[in-house]
């Protein structure tokens, strides 16, 4: 499960989270299934947070300084 989740894009992981939330809210599912869905949701959530943190580190702002264009990292 972990390996396949790590390959998901942010959008795919969010979509999976939405499906899990819908199942938990709308289906009458056994507690064991609910537990496994919750565990998967936690892993997906962590994956999404990781992607966002990596993206945050890569975001750059283009600034004009002394007639030069310079890339600055935004923290």
Residue frames as a rotation matrix with the C-alpha (Angstrom) as fourth column:
UNK 1
0.569 0.822 0.000 0.00
0.822 -0.569 0.000 0.00
0.000 0.000 -1.000 0.00
UNK 2
0.437 -0.452 -0.778 2.75
0.219 -0.785 0.580 2.49
-0.872 -0.424 -0.244 0.94
UNK 3
-0.616 -0.748 0.248 4.64
0.402 -0.027 0.915 2.06
-0.678 0.663 0.317 -2.32
UNK 4
-0.306 0.560 0.770 1.58
0.922 -0.028 0.387 2.67
0.238 0.828 -0.507 -4.49
UNK 5
0.724 0.560 -0.403 0.54
0.660 -0.733 0.166 5.71
-0.202 -0.386 -0.900 -2.43
UNK 6
0.058 -0.799 -0.598 4.00
0.259 -0.567 0.782 7.24
-0.964 -0.200 0.174 -2.80
UNK 7
-0.745 -0.327 0.582 3.54
0.606 0.032 0.795 7.13
-0.278 0.945 0.175 -6.58
UNK 8
0.247 0.944 0.220 0.29
0.968 -0.229 -0.103 9.11
-0.047 0.238 -0.970 -6.47
UNK 9
-0.543 -0.266 0.796 0.17
0.368 -0.928 -0.059 12.73
0.755 0.260 0.602 -7.51
UNK 10
-0.978 0.207 -0.024 -1.26
-0.087 -0.513 -0.854 15.23
-0.189 -0.833 0.520 -5.04
UNK 11
-0.383 0.885 -0.265 -4.54
-0.920 -0.339 0.199 15.33
0.086 0.319 0.944 -6.95
UNK 12
-0.115 0.297 -0.948 -4.81
-0.244 0.916 0.317 11.53
0.963 0.268 -0.033 -7.07
UNK 13
-0.791 -0.239 -0.563 -4.14
0.449 0.398 -0.800 11.27
0.416 -0.885 -0.208 -3.32
UNK 14
-0.841 0.541 0.016 -6.78
-0.456 -0.691 -0.561 13.93
-0.292 -0.479 0.828 -2.55
UNK 15
-0.167 0.789 -0.591 -9.24
-0.835 0.205 0.510 12.07
0.524 0.578 0.625 -4.75
UNK 16
-0.347 -0.038 -0.937 -8.55
0.222 0.968 -0.121 8.84
0.911 -0.250 -0.327 -2.82
UNK 17
-0.978 -0.013 -0.210 -9.07
0.207 -0.241 -0.948 10.71
-0.038 -0.970 0.238 0.45
UNK 18
-0.559 0.822 -0.108 -12.41
-0.828 -0.560 0.028 12.03
-0.038 0.105 0.994 -0.82
UNK 19
-0.074 0.501 -0.862 -13.51
-0.435 0.761 0.480 8.48
0.897 0.411 0.162 -1.71
UNK 20
-0.643 -0.235 -0.729 -12.53
0.476 0.623 -0.621 7.22
0.600 -0.746 -0.289 1.75
UNK 21
-0.951 0.309 -0.019 -14.40
-0.195 -0.646 -0.738 10.05
-0.241 -0.698 0.674 3.48
UNK 22
-0.285 0.884 -0.372 -17.47
-0.903 -0.118 0.412 9.35
0.321 0.453 0.832 1.37
UNK 23
-0.190 0.163 -0.968 -17.34
-0.012 0.986 0.168 5.64
0.982 0.044 -0.185 2.22
UNK 24
-0.855 -0.190 -0.482 -16.97
0.458 0.159 -0.875 6.32
0.243 -0.969 -0.049 5.94
UNK 25
-0.846 0.526 -0.094 -19.81
-0.415 -0.758 -0.504 8.85
-0.336 -0.387 0.859 5.93
UNK 26
-0.170 0.852 -0.495 -22.27
-0.984 -0.123 0.127 7.06
0.047 0.509 0.860 3.65
UNK 27
-0.058 0.111 -0.992 -21.69
-0.366 0.922 0.125 3.32
0.929 0.371 -0.013 3.91
UNK 28
0.708 0.249 0.661 -22.56
-0.704 0.323 0.632 0.96
-0.056 -0.913 0.404 6.68
UNK 29
0.279 -0.725 -0.630 -19.12
-0.371 0.523 -0.767 -0.67
0.885 0.448 -0.123 6.86
UNK 30
0.757 -0.059 -0.650 -17.71
0.521 0.654 0.548 -3.08
0.393 -0.754 0.526 9.44
UNK 31
0.922 -0.381 -0.070 -15.39
-0.211 -0.646 0.733 -1.62
-0.325 -0.661 -0.676 12.05
UNK 32
0.202 -0.893 0.403 -12.39
0.466 0.450 0.762 -3.57
-0.861 0.034 0.507 10.71
UNK 33
0.126 -0.092 0.988 -12.90
0.979 -0.150 -0.139 -2.07
0.161 0.984 0.071 7.26
UNK 34
0.918 0.246 0.311 -13.34
0.194 -0.963 0.189 1.38
0.345 -0.113 -0.932 8.77
UNK 35
0.675 -0.731 -0.100 -10.05
0.015 -0.122 0.992 0.93
-0.738 -0.671 -0.072 10.65
UNK 36
-0.090 -0.747 0.659 -8.16
0.803 0.337 0.492 0.01
-0.589 0.573 0.569 7.48
UNK 37
0.399 0.299 0.867 -9.74
0.789 -0.594 -0.158 2.93
0.467 0.747 -0.473 5.59
UNK 38
0.999 -0.037 -0.037 -8.73
-0.008 -0.808 0.589 5.29
-0.051 -0.588 -0.808 8.40
UNK 39
0.314 -0.944 0.100 -5.15
0.303 0.200 0.932 3.97
-0.900 -0.262 0.349 8.32
UNK 40
-0.091 -0.302 0.949 -5.00
0.992 0.054 0.113 4.46
-0.086 0.952 0.295 4.54
UNK 41
0.753 0.435 0.493 -6.39
0.481 -0.876 0.038 7.98
0.448 0.209 -0.869 4.96
UNK 42
0.815 -0.515 -0.264 -3.62
0.004 -0.451 0.892 8.79
-0.579 -0.729 -0.366 7.44
UNK 43
-0.105 -0.880 0.463 -0.96
0.634 0.299 0.713 7.59
-0.767 0.368 0.526 4.98
UNK 44
0.118 0.237 0.964 -2.58
0.947 -0.318 -0.038 9.56
0.297 0.918 -0.262 2.15
UNK 45
0.966 0.258 0.005 -2.75
0.237 -0.893 0.384 12.66
0.104 -0.369 -0.923 4.36
UNK 46
0.435 -0.884 -0.169 0.94
0.145 -0.116 0.983 12.33
-0.888 -0.452 0.078 5.21
UNK 47
-0.206 -0.473 0.857 1.77
0.905 0.242 0.351 11.90
-0.373 0.847 0.379 1.51
UNK 48
0.523 0.484 0.701 -0.18
0.722 -0.689 -0.063 15.05
0.453 0.539 -0.710 0.60
UNK 49
0.950 -0.205 -0.235 1.55
0.015 -0.724 0.690 17.05
-0.312 -0.659 -0.684 3.34
UNK 50
0.096 -0.969 0.227 4.92
0.450 0.245 0.859 15.80
-0.888 0.020 0.460 2.11
UNK 51
-0.050 -0.039 0.998 4.15
0.994 -0.102 0.046 16.89
0.100 0.994 0.044 -1.45
UNK 52
0.836 0.437 0.331 3.05
0.408 -0.899 0.156 20.31
0.366 0.004 -0.930 -0.23
UNK 53
0.725 -0.629 -0.280 6.22
0.048 -0.360 0.932 20.76
-0.687 -0.689 -0.231 1.83
UNK 54
-0.181 -0.799 0.573 8.42
0.739 0.274 0.615 19.80
-0.649 0.535 0.541 -1.12
UNK 55
0.189 0.352 0.917 6.51
0.904 -0.427 -0.022 22.15
0.384 0.833 -0.399 -3.37
UNK 56
0.972 0.166 -0.169 6.75
0.229 -0.840 0.491 24.96
-0.060 -0.516 -0.854 -0.84
UNK 57
0.310 -0.941 -0.138 10.53
0.238 -0.064 0.969 24.54
-0.920 -0.333 0.204 -0.84
UNK 58
-0.373 -0.458 0.807 10.63
0.849 0.182 0.496 24.75
-0.374 0.870 0.321 -4.65
UNK 59
0.660 0.687 0.303 8.40
0.751 -0.616 -0.237 27.78
0.024 0.384 -0.923 -5.06
UNK 60
-0.490 -0.846 -0.212 10.44
0.811 -0.531 0.245 30.71
-0.320 -0.052 0.946 -6.20
UNK 61
0.653 0.647 -0.393 9.62
0.480 -0.755 -0.446 34.31
-0.586 0.103 -0.804 -6.68
UNK 62
0.012 -0.604 0.797 10.96
0.959 -0.219 -0.180 36.24
0.283 0.767 0.576 -9.61
UNK 63
0.636 0.118 -0.763 12.33
0.504 -0.812 0.294 39.55
-0.584 -0.572 -0.576 -8.41
UNK 64
0.545 -0.481 0.687 13.83
0.528 -0.439 -0.727 42.35
0.651 0.759 0.015 -10.35
UNK 65
0.795 -0.386 -0.468 16.88
0.330 -0.372 0.868 43.61
-0.509 -0.844 -0.169 -8.47
UNK 66
0.009 -0.826 -0.563 19.47
-0.251 -0.547 0.799 46.01
-0.968 0.134 -0.212 -9.93
UNK 67
0.230 0.217 -0.949 18.17
-0.950 -0.162 -0.267 45.39
-0.211 0.963 0.169 -13.44
UNK 68
-0.801 -0.431 -0.416 18.79
-0.499 0.864 0.068 41.64
0.330 0.262 -0.907 -12.96
UNK 69
0.419 0.899 -0.122 16.24
-0.692 0.404 0.599 38.93
0.588 -0.167 0.791 -12.63
UNK 70
-0.720 -0.675 0.161 16.89
-0.576 0.451 -0.682 36.81
0.387 -0.584 -0.713 -9.60
UNK 71
0.177 0.755 -0.631 15.11
-0.040 0.646 0.762 33.73
0.983 -0.110 0.144 -8.24
UNK 72
-0.620 -0.290 0.729 14.44
-0.712 -0.182 -0.678 33.80
0.330 -0.939 -0.094 -4.52
UNK 73
-0.604 0.416 -0.680 13.12
0.442 0.885 0.148 30.87
0.663 -0.212 -0.718 -2.52
UNK 74
-0.070 0.669 0.740 10.00
-0.688 -0.569 0.450 31.59
0.723 -0.478 0.500 -0.50
UNK 75
-0.880 -0.275 -0.388 9.96
0.079 0.721 -0.688 30.00
0.469 -0.636 -0.613 2.95
